Amino acid sequence: MARPTPFLIEKLREAAARIESAGDYNWGHIGRCNCGHLVQCMTDFSAKEIFSMARKNYVDEWTEFANDYCPNDGASVDQLVDTLLAHGFELSDIHQLEYLSNPRVLKAIPGSPRSLEKGKPRNAALYMRTWAALLELELKDRTGGISPHMEKQRITVS
């Protein structure tokens, strides 16, 4: 699971809020899906720019980007993946975020669903907020307390 950083925690929450309120969520669109919204929050790229960068590689989804990732390739889509990796992600996190499938995150959701249906904005937002809460708890455990950056954030799952 991703390395907990205050930036990643903040951006997961920001992406969750965007997905719920923006109305432009589309699981089948590279720039407006789960990873697309998170990358938008981490960068200055719009959904259209992310789509344009990704389409140069002739693949259709983030899991393919993770599978094809080559840090020395210089492909524009690799720059997007580099952004996620630089902020604590592992390549497996890309797969799990797109398909809402990390067992630890699912187990932490109240009622512990075995799965969440992909493509549903409410499910994507719930998954991201839950993941952020888990990462925040892990960060707090690692540092022996909460960082000043995170003092204002409250751990909320739903």
Secondary structure, DSSP 8 states (H G I E B T S, - for coil): -----HHHHHHHHHHHHHHHHHS---TTSTTTSHHHHHHHHHSS--HHHHHHHHHTTT--SHHHHHHH--TTT--HHHHHHHHHHHTT--HHHHHHHHHT--HHHHHHSTT--S---TT-HHHHHHHHHHHHHHHHHHHHHHHTS--GGGTT------
